[in-house]
Amino acid sequence: METRNNVGSSLFFPSVNEQLPVIVRAEGIYLYEADGRKLIDAAGGVGCVTSIGHGVEEVIRAITRQAEKVAFVPLIQFLSEPVIELCDLIATLAPGSLNKAMLLTGGSEATENAVKLARQYHLERGATSKFKVISRWQGFHGMTLGAVGFGGHTGRRRKYQPMLHDSPHIPPAHRYRCRFCCHESQCNLTCTDLLEQTIKWEGPENVAAFIAEPVVGAALGAAAAPPGYFQRVREICDAYEVVFIADEVMTGFGRTGEMFAVNHWGVVPDILVAAKGIGGGYAPLSVLIAKEEMVARLAQNNSNFTAVHTHTQHPVSAAAGLAVLRYILKHDLVTNARVMGERLLSGLCDLQRRCDIVGDVRGKGLLTGLELVRDKASSESFPLESKAAATLTHEARMRGLAVYPGTGTADGLVGDYVLITPPMTIRRDQVDDLLAILDAALSATQTRLSH
Ligand SMILES: Cc1ncc(COP(=O)(O)O)c(C=O)c1O
């Protein structure tokens, strides 16, 4: 296996002492290393990127054709055909009046622009004191300073704390460890009362937006909000004129078995941001989708949105996104994500019953996760030094499966989870292969952690 790390090479990558294998080829749901070893890509790139699998001809052709025709135009002076077509198609798929789409390059860029748009919308309608963004602890909205500030992952905030904007956070909807309802037979939605309470504490005249992920991916390991949660959020945001931003960077474009995850709750946010699934790993691409009436305010006041980045509305990224989205629709991958997701989750539940270190399994569609614990009865987490999620990830990789690890589900620092997010093209037999490898990897992990 060919591996590289920072030491003795020109590379600077975030895991400074980790030895990473080199992937030389990818096709369908598989990644291949230089020695021919094959891995199921259930890490989805970095959680959910790989939506339609690797090496899809239509997408590769669309990228090549667009690069030949026109690779780049400066966005404040010109438009390009794929940008128009993709925004039109997204507007037909997004719920309610979410009809105005702007193409950006990544999730952090999209969430930052979403909160800026919320602020500007209030300015345009004369509510000039509204600027605060309420978010949730253990939520994740990106790694740029703004996004880390309104994000709620303790471990990712610590080093940069003095540089972060002070914004209010409320507890997440995390049933497995919820302080309000984890011992009740049913969720009582008390966590939503805290949104209303916090708006009142901060003063509704100061609160611009509330941002949340429908299913928390890279901070809670696929924890979906309970039924009724976002309906209540919508009511509260309406009552206090707070812009509701749904961060669907992971969930958007079919991953959870609905085109957008908010559809599970039947609500329409004011702004929806999505990213990973639409680029599919073929191009860096994200999208900010805003309600028509919000953008109309800016237009009425002839007030530009101060939000451009060099690669906003990039023609080649747009061509890739258009081809990816057409592929999702043509092969009805949203339905496949729902059906295969049910099979995967049921297999994970079975593993949970048989395996002492699997405390919880959760998710929606093909955004699934499992939480590792030292003691099932008390839900006690492994200490950070055990590196439980990293150990499972290693054992899975050695057996031909890539999963996506993380920590922080218990208190923001400890609490190990892995995300299992295979491409939406996965078949039944491949789900079963994935589960068999995970089963063996969990047994090996349990043995290693007990020593
Ligand atoms: C919900 C959510 N929002 C935002 C981001 C940030 O996206 P990016 O890494 O493309 O900046 C992520 C990345 O994992 C995410 O999961």
The ligand as a Gaussian input file, in Angstrom:
#p B3LYP/6-31G(d) Opt

LIG

0 1
 C      -23.677000      20.735000       7.297000
 C      -22.397000      21.290000       6.759000
 N      -22.301000      22.616000       6.523000
 C      -21.184000      23.163000       6.026000
 C      -20.085000      22.391000       5.743000
 C      -18.831000      23.019000       5.186000
 O      -18.657000      22.666000       3.856000
 P      -17.223000      22.847000       3.161000
 O      -16.327000      21.852000       3.802000
 O      -17.505000      22.546000       1.720000
 O      -16.808000      24.245000       3.368000
 C      -20.131000      21.007000       5.955000
 C      -18.974000      20.149000       5.659000
 O      -18.891000      19.003000       6.046000
 C      -21.320000      20.440000       6.477000
 O      -21.425000      19.132000       6.732000

